[in-house]
């Protein structure tokens, strides 16, 4: 999830100050991809996986990424909608 500094930079870059900015992570299942998308992801995995496997001091994010590209993963979390809902409710009360 982006930190506040990153969120502020995105707002400024895209000229959307004062507008809600949210990060909602999805999932990854390479078996559901087809054609060029599957090919591109397989190429990326072939490049990234060996480098991550031999890296000794992996960060937690790198460990999670490695697990995701090997096994897939679902990162959808209903709790992540809370900021969106709260922002929407604030907008409705204006």
MDAnalysis code that builds the backbone (N, CA, C; Angstrom):
import MDAnalysis as mda
import numpy as np

u = mda.Universe.empty(282, n_residues=94, atom_resindex=np.repeat(np.arange(94), 3), trajectory=True)
u.add_TopologyAttr("name", ["N", "CA", "C"] * 94)
u.add_TopologyAttr("resid", np.arange(1, 95))
u.add_TopologyAttr("resname", ["UNK", "UNK", "UNK", "UNK", "UNK", "UNK", "UNK", "UNK", "UNK", "UNK", "UNK", "UNK", "UNK", "UNK", "UNK", "UNK", "UNK", "UNK", "UNK", "UNK", "UNK", "UNK", "UNK", "UNK", "UNK", "UNK", "UNK", "UNK", "UNK", "UNK", "UNK", "UNK", "UNK", "UNK", "UNK", "UNK", "UNK", "UNK", "UNK", "UNK", "UNK", "UNK", "UNK", "UNK", "UNK", "UNK", "UNK", "UNK", "UNK", "UNK", "UNK", "UNK", "UNK", "UNK", "UNK", "UNK", "UNK", "UNK", "UNK", "UNK", "UNK", "UNK", "UNK", "UNK", "UNK", "UNK", "UNK", "UNK", "UNK", "UNK", "UNK", "UNK", "UNK", "UNK", "UNK", "UNK", "UNK", "UNK", "UNK", "UNK", "UNK", "UNK", "UNK", "UNK", "UNK", "UNK", "UNK", "UNK", "UNK", "UNK", "UNK", "UNK", "UNK", "UNK"])
u.atoms.positions = np.array([
    [0.846, -1.173, 0.000],
    [0.000, 0.000, 0.000],
    [0.892, 1.238, 0.000],
    [0.628, 2.200, -0.882],
    [1.469, 3.399, -0.938],
    [1.420, 4.196, 0.367],
    [2.556, 4.771, 0.735],
    [2.568, 5.618, 1.926],
    [1.989, 6.990, 1.579],
    [1.829, 7.816, 2.587],
    [1.204, 9.128, 2.403],
    [1.998, 9.993, 1.429],
    [3.326, 9.928, 1.508],
    [4.163, 10.728, 0.611],
    [3.913, 10.332, -0.847],
    [3.866, 9.038, -1.114],
    [3.609, 8.561, -2.477],
    [2.231, 8.987, -2.945],
    [1.240, 8.856, -2.074],
    [-0.124, 9.266, -2.423],
    [-0.166, 10.756, -2.746],
    [0.510, 11.565, -1.940],
    [0.547, 13.016, -2.189],
    [1.232, 13.337, -3.518],
    [2.321, 12.618, -3.815],
    [3.023, 12.832, -5.084],
    [2.131, 12.464, -6.273],
    [1.391, 11.365, -6.142],
    [0.474, 10.959, -7.217],
    [-0.618, 11.997, -7.434],
    [-1.168, 12.496, -6.322],
    [-2.205, 13.528, -6.434],
    [-1.671, 14.765, -7.157],
    [-0.473, 15.185, -6.771],
    [0.113, 16.382, -7.378],
    [0.427, 16.144, -8.854],
    [1.046, 15.018, -9.155],
    [1.436, 14.711, -10.533],
    [0.229, 14.682, -11.471],
    [-0.870, 14.130, -10.981],
    [-2.059, 13.976, -11.821],
    [-3.098, 15.072, -11.595],
    [-2.695, 16.078, -10.804],
    [-3.550, 17.243, -10.535],
    [-4.916, 16.833, -9.989],
    [-4.877, 15.985, -8.975],
    [-6.135, 15.537, -8.361],
    [-6.121, 15.786, -6.851],
    [-5.489, 16.895, -6.442],
    [-5.505, 17.226, -5.020],
    [-6.952, 17.356, -4.559],
    [-7.227, 16.868, -3.379],
    [-8.575, 16.967, -2.831],
    [-9.505, 15.842, -3.270],
    [-9.000, 14.934, -4.065],
    [-9.812, 13.806, -4.530],
    [-9.281, 12.543, -3.863],
    [-10.168, 11.656, -3.492],
    [-9.766, 10.413, -2.846],
    [-8.851, 9.589, -3.738],
    [-7.847, 8.984, -3.139],
    [-6.913, 8.125, -3.852],
    [-6.788, 6.846, -3.040],
    [-7.091, 5.725, -3.655],
    [-7.155, 4.469, -2.923],
    [-6.358, 3.390, -3.630],
    [-5.867, 2.442, -2.855],
    [-5.104, 1.315, -3.376],
    [-5.866, 0.046, -3.023],
    [-6.326, -0.648, -4.042],
    [-7.055, -1.896, -3.831],
    [-6.346, -2.990, -4.615],
    [-5.650, -3.851, -3.904],
    [-4.878, -4.902, -4.549],
    [-5.792, -6.044, -4.960],
    [-5.503, -6.636, -6.084],
    [-6.295, -7.754, -6.600],
    [-5.597, -9.073, -6.357],
    [-5.500, -9.871, -7.379],
    [-4.876, -11.176, -7.265],
    [-4.090, -11.506, -8.517],
    [-3.464, -12.670, -8.499],
    [-2.678, -13.114, -9.642],
    [-2.819, -14.613, -9.773],
    [-3.252, -15.054, -10.956],
    [-3.367, -16.478, -11.269],
    [-2.982, -16.635, -12.731],
    [-1.753, -17.058, -12.966],
    [-1.255, -17.127, -14.340],
    [-2.070, -18.087, -15.195],
    [-2.694, -19.079, -14.582],
    [-3.486, -20.039, -15.359],
    [-4.720, -19.387, -15.976],
    [-5.121, -18.244, -15.470],
    [-6.285, -17.542, -16.022],
    [-5.916, -16.581, -17.144],
    [-4.627, -16.423, -17.381],
    [-4.181, -15.566, -18.476],
    [-4.108, -16.374, -19.764],
    [-4.160, -15.669, -20.884],
    [-4.021, -16.351, -22.170],
    [-3.267, -15.459, -23.143],
    [-2.840, -16.057, -24.219],
    [-2.206, -15.326, -25.300],
    [-1.002, -14.519, -24.880],
    [-0.952, -13.306, -25.383],
    [0.199, -12.433, -25.175],
    [0.385, -12.084, -23.700],
    [-0.713, -12.005, -22.938],
    [-0.609, -11.663, -21.516],
    [0.110, -12.771, -20.744],
    [-0.249, -14.010, -21.045],
    [0.405, -15.138, -20.385],
    [1.879, -15.197, -20.798],
    [2.139, -14.987, -22.075],
    [3.514, -14.991, -22.574],
    [4.350, -13.922, -21.867],
    [3.825, -12.698, -21.783],
    [4.567, -11.603, -21.154],
    [4.833, -11.887, -19.681],
    [3.839, -12.403, -18.973],
    [4.035, -12.684, -17.546],
    [5.046, -13.807, -17.355],
    [4.987, -14.837, -18.206],
    [5.972, -15.916, -18.101],
    [7.380, -15.397, -18.354],
    [7.541, -14.484, -19.293],
    [8.855, -13.895, -19.559],
    [9.339, -13.097, -18.349],
    [8.437, -12.327, -17.752],
    [8.811, -11.543, -16.578],
    [9.218, -12.467, -15.427],
    [8.453, -13.532, -15.234],
    [8.767, -14.482, -14.161],
    [10.128, -15.121, -14.411],
    [10.405, -15.495, -15.654],
    [11.701, -16.107, -15.982],
    [12.868, -15.161, -15.700],
    [12.627, -13.876, -15.807],
    [13.685, -12.904, -15.520],
    [13.810, -12.640, -14.021],
    [12.683, -12.524, -13.332],
    [12.687, -12.103, -11.928],
    [12.994, -13.239, -10.957],
    [12.436, -14.405, -11.203],
    [12.538, -15.498, -10.233],
    [13.983, -15.887, -9.912],
    [14.852, -16.120, -10.896],
    [16.230, -16.511, -10.544],
    [16.954, -15.467, -9.694],
    [16.758, -14.207, -10.024],
    [17.420, -13.147, -9.258],
    [16.922, -13.128, -7.819],
    [15.619, -13.299, -7.644],
    [15.070, -13.293, -6.283],
    [15.479, -14.541, -5.511],
    [15.525, -15.680, -6.179],
    [15.899, -16.919, -5.492],
    [17.323, -16.872, -4.956],
    [18.238, -16.273, -5.703],
    [19.627, -16.259, -5.235],
    [19.940, -15.090, -4.301],
    [19.033, -14.132, -4.196],
    [19.252, -13.007, -3.287],
    [19.121, -13.493, -1.848],
    [20.127, -13.229, -1.038],
    [20.131, -13.737, 0.332],
    [19.324, -12.884, 1.306],
    [19.359, -11.581, 1.153],
    [18.697, -10.691, 2.110],
    [17.417, -10.102, 1.505],
    [16.468, -10.988, 1.209],
    [15.209, -10.553, 0.608],
    [14.362, -9.784, 1.619],
    [13.701, -8.747, 1.131],
    [12.746, -8.032, 1.976],
    [11.469, -8.865, 2.073],
    [10.608, -8.489, 2.988],
    [9.326, -9.181, 3.125],
    [8.522, -9.070, 1.827],
    [8.561, -7.895, 1.210],
    [7.839, -7.690, -0.051],
    [8.387, -8.600, -1.146],
    [9.699, -8.775, -1.191],
    [10.301, -9.658, -2.197],
    [9.922, -11.109, -1.948],
    [9.881, -11.518, -0.681],
    [9.447, -12.878, -0.339],
    [8.004, -13.104, -0.781],
    [7.147, -12.128, -0.520],
    [5.743, -12.236, -0.921],
    [5.617, -12.278, -2.441],
    [6.399, -11.450, -3.129],
    [6.371, -11.414, -4.589],
    [6.811, -12.763, -5.161],
    [7.868, -13.330, -4.619],
    [8.370, -14.623, -5.065],
    [7.310, -15.706, -4.886],
    [6.672, -15.703, -3.732],
    [5.604, -16.680, -3.477],
    [4.453, -16.482, -4.466],
    [4.104, -15.231, -4.740],
    [2.993, -14.947, -5.642],
    [3.290, -15.422, -7.058],
    [4.502, -15.169, -7.577],
    [4.775, -15.570, -8.953],
    [4.884, -17.086, -9.085],
    [5.204, -17.770, -7.992],
    [5.285, -19.230, -8.033],
    [3.923, -19.886, -7.839],
    [3.139, -19.372, -6.906],
    [1.896, -20.028, -6.505],
    [0.636, -19.255, -6.869],
    [0.781, -18.010, -7.277],
    [-0.390, -17.162, -7.470],
    [-0.844, -16.644, -6.117],
    [-1.904, -15.883, -6.113],
    [-2.389, -15.377, -4.841],
    [-3.577, -14.459, -5.008],
    [-4.375, -14.395, -3.975],
    [-5.543, -13.520, -3.934],
    [-5.323, -12.544, -2.792],
    [-5.221, -11.278, -3.127],
    [-4.918, -10.262, -2.130],
    [-6.094, -9.329, -1.889],
    [-7.256, -9.746, -2.366],
    [-8.468, -8.967, -2.155],
    [-8.825, -9.073, -0.679],
    [-9.105, -7.919, -0.075],
    [-9.426, -7.887, 1.342],
    [-10.545, -6.872, 1.533],
    [-11.662, -7.345, 2.020],
    [-12.824, -6.478, 2.207],
    [-12.497, -5.273, 3.087],
    [-11.614, -5.452, 4.035],
    [-11.235, -4.370, 4.947],
    [-10.601, -3.202, 4.188],
    [-9.974, -3.487, 3.047],
    [-9.350, -2.422, 2.256],
    [-10.372, -1.466, 1.658],
    [-11.641, -1.851, 1.654],
    [-12.692, -0.970, 1.143],
    [-13.104, 0.093, 2.155],
    [-12.752, -0.103, 3.416],
    [-13.180, 0.828, 4.465],
    [-12.835, 2.285, 4.139],
    [-11.596, 2.606, 3.742],
    [-11.297, 4.009, 3.413],
    [-12.136, 4.538, 2.249],
    [-12.441, 3.686, 1.281],
    [-13.264, 4.102, 0.141],
    [-14.672, 4.437, 0.615],
    [-15.232, 3.566, 1.438],
    [-16.593, 3.766, 1.948],
    [-16.653, 5.010, 2.824],
    [-15.664, 5.177, 3.705],
    [-15.643, 6.355, 4.574],
    [-15.530, 7.632, 3.755],
    [-14.690, 7.637, 2.720],
    [-14.550, 8.806, 1.852],
    [-15.867, 9.098, 1.147],
    [-16.508, 8.061, 0.634],
    [-17.779, 8.225, -0.073],
    [-18.849, 8.802, 0.856],
    [-18.914, 8.273, 2.075],
    [-19.907, 8.766, 3.034],
    [-19.651, 10.229, 3.387],
    [-18.374, 10.616, 3.526],
    [-18.060, 12.027, 3.789],
    [-18.511, 12.900, 2.625],
    [-18.292, 12.433, 1.415],
    [-18.703, 13.204, 0.226],
    [-20.219, 13.347, 0.163],
    [-20.942, 12.328, 0.568],
    [-22.402, 12.363, 0.526],
    [-22.973, 13.343, 1.536],
    [-22.242, 13.571, 2.622],
    [-22.752, 14.464, 3.663],
    [-22.424, 15.933, 3.392],
    [-21.717, 16.222, 2.317],
    [-21.371, 17.618, 1.993],
    [-22.542, 18.355, 1.396],
])
